[in-house]
Amino acid sequence: MRDFTYTFETSKDQPTVLRECLAEWTPQLSSHGYHLTTQSEIGLTYLKRFRPWWIVFPVILLFPIGLLFLIYTQEAQLTATVSPSGEGNGSCLTVAGKGPKAVAEAFAQMEV
């Protein structure tokens, strides 16, 4: 998992950008384990709960008590906010969060 922040400028208005993001991202992020948790007029928030890779070692080495380590989970959150562009026309989309390499690279190559 890595932290990332990307900002995109677009000529589209805020509701259009938000609607397009919601329609395109929800199915794609769902395939990576993210679920839409909040939606507002200015942004979207997706959340993923996961177990870190290192959890396998205490589970195996301390079996059967080590099974209690399976209770431990971490969260990764993605937040997209849409704000008016500084130039007056259009809007600015900012995506920030934590995700696997594939998700971070997909956002890096995204066009709005």
C-alpha positions in Angstrom: 0.0 0.0 0.0 1.2 3.5 -0.8 0.0 7.0 -0.2 -0.7 9.2 -3.2 -2.3 12.5 -4.1 -3.1 13.6 -7.6 -4.8 16.8 -8.9 -6.5 17.2 -12.2 -7.8 20.3 -13.9 -10.8 20.0 -16.2 -13.2 22.3 -18.1 -16.2 20.3 -16.9 -18.4 21.6 -14.1 -18.4 20.1 -10.6 -21.6 18.0 -10.8 -20.6 16.5 -14.1 -17.1 15.5 -12.8 -18.6 14.0 -9.7 -21.2 12.0 -11.6 -18.6 10.7 -14.1 -16.2 9.7 -11.3 -19.0 7.9 -9.4 -20.1 6.0 -12.5 -16.6 5.0 -13.6 -14.7 4.4 -10.4 -17.2 2.5 -8.3 -17.1 -0.7 -10.3 -13.3 -0.5 -10.8 -12.5 0.2 -7.2 -14.9 -2.5 -6.1 -12.8 -5.0 -7.9 -9.9 -3.9 -5.7 -12.0 -4.3 -2.5 -13.0 -0.6 -2.0 -16.6 0.3 -1.1 -18.3 3.7 -1.5 -18.8 5.0 2.1 -19.8 8.6 1.6 -21.0 10.7 -1.2 -21.7 14.5 -1.1 -21.9 17.4 -3.5 -18.2 18.0 -3.3 -16.7 14.5 -3.0 -16.6 10.8 -2.7 -14.9 8.5 -0.2 -14.1 4.9 -0.7 -12.9 2.5 2.1 -11.1 -0.8 2.0 -10.4 -3.1 5.0 -7.5 -5.5 4.7 -5.1 -7.7 6.6 -1.4 -6.8 6.0 0.8 -9.5 4.5 3.0 -10.0 7.6 0.0 -11.3 9.6 0.6 -14.8 8.2 3.8 -15.2 10.3 2.3 -14.8 13.8 -0.7 -16.9 12.8 1.5 -19.8 11.7 4.3 -19.4 14.3 1.9 -19.0 17.3 -0.8 -21.5 16.1 -3.5 -22.0 17.6 -3.3 -18.8 19.7 -1.9 -17.0 16.7 -5.3 -17.2 15.0 -6.3 -14.2 17.2 -4.1 -12.1 14.9 -6.7 -12.6 12.2 -8.8 -10.1 14.1 -6.4 -7.3 13.2 -7.3 -5.3 10.1 -6.1 -2.1 8.6 -8.0 0.5 6.5 -7.2 2.2 3.3 -9.2 5.2 2.3 -9.5 7.1 -1.0 -11.1 10.6 -1.1 -12.0 12.5 -4.2 -12.9 16.2 -3.9 -14.1 18.5 -6.6 -13.7 22.2 -6.2 -14.0 25.2 -8.5 -11.0 25.9 -10.7 -8.9 28.9 -9.8 -9.4 30.2 -13.4 -13.2 30.5 -12.9 -14.3 28.0 -15.6 -14.2 24.3 -14.9 -13.2 22.5 -11.8 -10.3 20.8 -10.0 -10.4 17.2 -9.0 -8.1 16.1 -6.2 -7.7 12.4 -5.4 -5.8 11.4 -2.2 -5.6 8.2 -0.3 -3.8 4.9 0.2 -3.9 2.0 -2.1 -2.1 -0.8 -3.9 0.4 0.0 -6.6 -2.1 -0.9 -9.4 -4.7 1.7 -8.0 -2.1 4.4 -7.6 -0.8 3.9 -11.1 -4.3 3.9 -12.6 -5.0 7.3 -11.0 -1.6 8.6 -12.2 -2.6 7.8 -15.8 -6.2 9.0 -15.5 -7.5 11.7 -17.8 -10.5 13.8 -16.7 
